[in-house]
């Protein structure tokens, strides 16, 4: 009996100290080993010239993040990206003064914001985890994780993207795309239909030089667009995916998160995207449960340890 009680205490301590041992959603790809796959669209076979309406299933990891305005209902504010069936990745600046999870919802599998088809799934938000190093002044570390209240079910229209691995050459053979419901011009009305466009990654040294971003970019940022402007992300696209199809892997990877720009489509001011690969460890730590909740876990470990000792001593004496 004593041995059994000690074994029980050890097992409980193991579960608390090692959350990954508890069954639940895995890291990337969740309940499937696949990621970065478009079941009904396949691999991109041609260039997208300019912005255009996206077809259903074109970007199955695209999420519409909608905020509840008490006077008018839910409105689209930002984009997001499915990284597994319980977590969405987005931009930190979307949550300035909007940190109450109950007023947010994530809409999956949607193309037209005015039409809710069978492919559309809606999930409430359980937790909003803004990167603690995010700076609203410099826009560095502009990344946030959203935990869903319940897992979303994958379909032809809802899939996780692959998180970029350590590609040493950011300009390797790939096609990169942005998607979102943002404005088509600076200060213009946001689109109700999901838009898509192909962008070119520009040299960091060019984007950061005088007359461009003048040294304000950091190593956590990617500059993408065209020197002459025109095609760009805009208001409402923030937090959405900068998706790149890597031909060698035959999958889409999350190269970046739509972050900011000076205006929309202006020459020498292409869009800036957070470099997702730089935050892989931070993301994995949170998904493993090794975030700031560690202090609370430690507290419960101490409590459980004390209870176990009381039980053991009771049986010994």
N, C-alpha and C positions, 0 to 999 in steps of 0.2 A: 504493500500500500504506500509506504514512504517513497519507494522508488518510483511508483506511478505518479505520485504528486509532484516529485521533482521533475519528472519527464514532462508533465503538463505545464509546469511553470516555464521550463526551458522552451517548450514549443510556443507558448504565448509570447515570450520575450523575443524569439526569433521572428515571429510575425510582425511585431511592432517595430523592431529594429531594422527589418528588411522588408519594406512594403512591396518590393518587386516579387517577393515570394507569394503574395496574395494574388489569386487569379483576377485578371482584369484586362484592359486594353493594353496591347503591346505598343512599342514606340511608333515606328513609321510603317504604315500599311495595315496596322491594327490586326484584324482577324484574317488577313490575307497577306501572302508574301509579295503580292504585286503592288506596284505604285507607279505613278506617272504614265498610266495607260488610258487611252480614250477608246472604250469598247465599241462605240458606233461611229467614230470618226477616223481612228487609226493614226498613222503617222502623217505629218504634214507633207504634202506633195507639191505645193506651189506657194509662191510668195503672196502675202497679203499686202496689197498696195494701198496705203492710206487706211483710215479707219473704216470699218464696215460692221454691219449687224452680224453677230455670232449665231451660228446654228445650234439647235439643241444638242447637248452632249459634246460640244466643242471644247469646253473648259470645265470638266466635271468636278474639279477641285475649287472652282470659284464659289464664293459665298457672298450673299448680300447681308450686311450687318445693319439691322434696323433698330431705331431708337423710338421709344414711346413718347410722343408729345401729347400731353393731356388734352389739349384742345383740338387736336387733329388726328390722333392715332399714330400708327407706326410709319416712320419715313426712313428711306434708305440714307445712311450717312457715310458708310465706308465699305470697302471690300474686305475679304478675308480669304484664307486658303486652308483647305482640309489637309491636315497632316496625318491624322488617324481618325477613328470613328468617334473619339471623345474630345478632340482638341482642334482648335482653329487658330491659325497664326495671322496676325494683322499688325497695324501700326499703332504705336503708343499715342501719337498726337490725336487720334480719334477719340480718346477717352479723357481729355482735359475737361474737368468739371462734369464728367458723365461717367462716374465710376460705380454707379449702383447697378448691379447685375440684373435685377428684376425688371429694369426698364429696357433691356436689350433683348433681341432675339436674333438667331442666325437662320437664314433661309437658304436651303440647299436645292440644287437641281433646277434653278429658275433662270429663264432668259428674259421674258417680258415681265416687268414688275407689276403690270396691271392684270396679268393672267396667271392664275394658279392651276397648273395642270397636274395630272396624276404623278408626274415625276418630282414635284415639289415637296420638300419636307421642311418642317419648321421645328426648331429646337430652342429651348430657353437656355440662358447662360447661368452657370453655377458660380464660376469664379472669373475675375479679371485680374491677370497678373502682368503688370507693367514692368518692363525691365528697370531695375533700380538705378541704372546708370543713364537712363534717358534724360536728355537735356532739351527743353523746349527752346532754348536760346540757340544752340548749335545744330539741333535736330539729330545729334549723334545718338546711337542706340535706340532708334525709333522702332521698337518692336514690343509686341504684347501677345500673350497667350490667353486664349479663352477656353475654359473648360465647360463642356456642355453638361446640362443636368442629366441627360440620358444619351446613350450612343445613337448616332445616326446610322441607318442601314444603307449599305452600298448598293448601287444600281448602275445601269448604263449611263446615268446622268449624275451620279454622285460617286466620286473616286478620290483617293488621297494622291497627292503629288509626292515625288521623291524629294527628300532634302538633299541638297547638293553635297557631294562628298568632296574630298580634297583634290579637285581638278587644279593642277598647278598652272595650266594655261587657260585663262578665262576666255581666250579667243579661239578655242578649239572648234572643230567642225560642228556647228550647231545653228539652229534657228531660234530666235528669241521673240517672245510675244508678250504684249500686255492686254489685259481685259478688264472691263469695268463698266459701270453705269454713269461715269462722270460726264461733266460738261464737255461739249464739243469745241468750245472756245472759252477764253478767260471771262468769267462773269456771266457766261451763258447758262441756259437751262440744262439740267441734267437729263441724260437719255433714259427713257423707260425700257429700252431694249439693250441687252448686253452688247457692248462694242468690243472689237478686237483689232489689233494692229501689230505689225511686225516692226521691231526696232533693231538698231545696230548698236552694239556696245562700243562706246567711244573711248579712246585712250584717256586714262586718268589724268596724265600730265597736261593734256590739251584742255580738258574740262576745268582744271583747277588753275589755269593760267590767268594772267591779267586780261580783262575784257570779257572773261567768262565768269567762273565762280570765284576767281581772285583769292585762292588759298583757303576757302572755307570748307572744302570737302575733306573728309577723313578717310582712313583706310577701310572703314566700315561701309563705305558707300560705293555704288556703281553708277556711272553716268551712261545713259542710253538715249538714243534718238538720232537726230540728224543736225549737222552744223547749220543748215539753212532753216531749221525749225519746221513748223508745219505739223508733223505727226508727233503727238505727245499725250501723256496722261494729264488729267486736270482735276478740278474739284469733284469729289465723289468717287474718284478712283483710288484714293488713299487706302493703304492697307491691303490692296489687292495683289495678285501674283504677277511677278515678272518671270514667266515660264520659258525655259529653254529646252528644246529637243536636242538631246545629245545622240548623234547618229551611231556612235560606237555602242552605246548601251541600248539604243532604240527605245528610250523612255524620256519623259519630260521631268526636268528637275527644277526646283524652286531656286532660281538664281538670285532673286531679290524680292523685296517688298516695296510697293509704291510708297514713296515718302514725301518728297516736296519738289518744288521748282520755282523759278521766278517767272510768274505768269504761266501761260500755257502755249506751247508751240513757238516761242520766241527764238530767233536766231541766237546762237551761242549760249543759250540757257536750256539745254535738254533736261529731261526729267532725271531725278536722282532717286535711286533705289537702294534700300538697305541690303548689304551683302549677307544673305541668309547663312552662308557657310560659316561665317564668323561666330554664329550663335548656336551652333549645333550642340556644344557641351551644355550651354545654359538651358536649352530646350530639353535635352535628355535628362538633365538633373531634375527639372520640374516634373517631367512625365514619369520619372522614377520615384517621385515623392521626396526628393532631397533638397527642397527649397527652404523657405523660411519657417515652414512648419516643423523643422527639425527640433526647435526649442520645445514645442509642444510635445513632440514624440518623446524627447528626453524626459520631460516631466512625467509622462505616463509610464515610462520605463521605471523611474524611481518608485512611483506608486505601486506598480505591479510587483516590483522586486520586494518591497516592504510587505505586501500582502502574502507573497509566496513564502517569505521567511516566517511570518506568523503561522501560516498553515503547517510548514515543516516543523517548527518548534512545538506546535500543538501535538503533532504526532510523535515527536521524539520524547516529549516529557509529559 
